[in-house]
Each structure stands twice: as C-alpha cells, then as structure tokens.
Amino acid sequence: MTMDIREAYRRALDHFGTRVHQVRAGQWRLPTACADWDVHTLVDHLVGESLWAPELLAGRTVAEVGDRFEGDLLGDDPVKAFDVAAAGAIRACEPDEVLTRTVHLSFGDVPGEEYITELFADTLIHTWDLATAIGVDDRLDPELVLVCANWFAGAEEAYRQAGVIGDRLPLPEDADPQTRLLAAWGRGGTRM
C-alpha cells in the first residue's frame, strides 16, 4: 500500500489526538503498555516528539535544540499542549522538500522521510497504548496499520536490538493485521 508518509503521520496524530481528548481527569496516572509510563508520561512523550519535529526537520541538531523540551511539557492543559504541538509537527511536514532533507538525530543522520516514518509508527502504536489505558476503542485505522506493518517488517530487528520494543508475542494463525503489528511491537492484541 502506498501512502504519502506525511499524510499517514497527520492521520496518526489526529487519531492519537482524539484519544487525548477522551482522557478523563482521573485517568492521567493510569498505567500504559509502556513500561513505567502512565497516561501523562505517554502523552508528554508524544508532545515532546511533536515539538522536536519542526526543529529537526528544519535542520537543527540535537545539540542546537538543547534541553528546551525537557521536563513536563503538558503543563496545566495537557489537551491543549498536545493540540498545539501536533499542529506544529504537521505544518513542519508539509513542504515537499522535507522528505529529502537531512535530519540530524542523536544516533546519526537520516532522510526526512525516514524520520517522519519513525514518528508516524511511534504515534500509531502509542494510539493503541493510550486507548487501552483509558478504556476506549482501541481499533487502529486499517490503512495506517498496513503502512506501518510494511515499513516495520524491515525495521523490527533493529528496534528490538536497540531495546526500544519488547519481544515479539506469539500469535494465532488467523490473527488480524492490527494484532500482528502489535505483536511485532511486543504488545498484546485487541479487545474486539
């Protein structure tokens, strides 16, 4: 399946944002599928990624950005913090030339398209994490699942070796694409 990765990322941010808007006041400290992360920490992580995106896509290095995005980025209004950060990330991805720009990450330089793909995949998987933590619909967009699965087939081993995902979970033979993708990321199926 072919989809402009910028569109996939925008859609993933929209879906994550829908779940952020569903978080009730007493749910910010609920645990998530991410080890040692509660809902607040998970949303803060996505806000941080979204704030970094315009900086890195503009060619700045991690050292140049410094510690500007350290600490709690959610403040008194986590929903607004996410909405503002996500809108900035989406705007930063709009120019066509962003796909071929060099992005300076902490582990090395990558093309903008690869960086946006990594942001997209992280956002999509964390949408499931957030949905399951707060008890809302955990079904992911089937088109986005396929886009992510196609890319992740080539990246899974590197992610696992880097220790950023858990062990692949066993699956029944008739598992649907979402369950297969989540298992590859070390996460359990769906509540369907």
N, C-alpha and C positions, 0 to 999 in steps of 0.2 A: 504494500500500500504506500502510495506516495502522497505526502502532505508537506507543505512548507512548514519547516520546524518552528518558525516564528508563530504561525497560526496554531500549531499544536501546543506551544508554550502558553500562548494567550488563553486558549481554551482551558488548559490545565489550571492556570492561575484563576480563571473565572470559577471553575468548579471548586477549587480549594477555598476561594473567597465565599462561595455560597455556604460552605460548611462553617467557615469562620463566623458568618452572620447567624448561624444556628447555635453557636455556643451560648449556653445559659450562664448566668452569673456564678452559680455554684460549681461549674464544670471545669474551670481553668486549672485546677490542681489534679484532675483525673489522670491516671497513668495512660500511656500510649504504648503501642507495639515497639516503640524505640526505647531501647534500654536506658533507664534513668531519666527519661523525658516525660514530663507531664504535658497537658494541652498547652499551657502557657509557653513552655520551652519550645515545643514543636512550632507553634505559630511564630514565636520570636525568631526561630531559625529561618523560616520562610521569609519573614520580613527582612532579616539580615541579608539573605541571598538576593532579594529583590532590590535592596539598597546598593549592594555591591555591583549588580549587573550594569547600571549606567556608567559607573566608574571604570570597570574593567573593559566594557565594550567601547569606551572612549579611548582606550589605550593606556590607561594608568596602570601602574604596577601595585602589587600588594603593599610594598614599602611606601609608595607615594600616598596611598589612601590611609595607611597607618591604623590607628586604633579608633578611628571615627565611629565605627559601627560596633564597638564593644559594649558590653553591659546590656541591660534591659532596654530593648527598642520599642516595647509596646506602650510604655507609659500608662496614663490613666484611661486611655481609649484604645484597646487592642484592635478593635474592628477598624477604626479609622486609620491606625498605624498601618495595618495590612493594606487597606484600600489605597492609601497614598503611595506606599512603597510599590505595590503591584502595578499601579498606573505608570509610575516612573520606569519600571522594568520593561513594560510593554512598549512605551514610547522609545526607549533606547534600542529596541529590536527592530523598529520599523524601517530604517534605511536599508536598501538592497545591499549596499557595500558592507553592512555589518557582518554578513556571513563569511566574508573573506578577510576581515580584519584579524590581526594577531591579538590574542588575548593572553595576558601575562598572569598565569595562575601560580600558586605557591610551588607547584611541582614541575612547572615548565610552561612553555608557550603552546597554545593550541589555536586553531582557526575559530573564528566567532561561531560558525555553525556547530562545531563540536561543543563549545561552551554552552550555547543555547540548548542543545540536545540534552546535555547533562542537567541543566536547570529544569527543563521540561520533565525528564524522567523522575528527578527528585520530587518535583511538585506533584506529579501524578501519584506516585507511591505514597507520599505523605497525605494526599487527599484521602486515601483509604485509611491511613493511620488515624487521621483526625475523625473521620466518620465513625469508625468503630469505637473510638474512645468516647465519643459523646452520644453514641447510640442512634445515629441517623442512617439513612440509606447509604450503604457502602458500595453500591454498584458504580463502577467507573465507566466513562464514555468508551464504548467498544472500539471505536475508531482509534482513540488515543492508546488504548491497550495494545492494539496491533502495531501501531507506530513504535511504541516503546519496546514491545517484545522483539520486533525486527532488529532494532538497534542494540538492545541489551544482549542478544544472542552472541554478539561479538565482544561485548564489554564485561560480561558477567564474571569471567575468571579473574580479570584484573581487579574488579571491585572486591571480589572475595579475598584475593591475595592481599589487597590493601587493608582488609579488615573493616570495610565500611558496610558490609552486608553480612547477614547470618548464613548459616548452612542452608543449602537447598533442601526444601522439605519434600517428603515423599508425596506422590500424587496417585489418585486412581486413574486408570486409563481413560476414563470418559470426562476428565476434568475440563472445564471450560477455559477459554483463553485468559480470563482475568485470574482465575485460580492458579493457572500455570505460571503467569507472570509473577504473581505474589509469592508463589513457592520459590521461584528463582531468586527473589529478593529476600528469602528467608522468613516470609510472613505466611500466616495461615489463611485459608480460603475466605468464603463469604458467608453471610447469614441467610442468603436467598431462601 
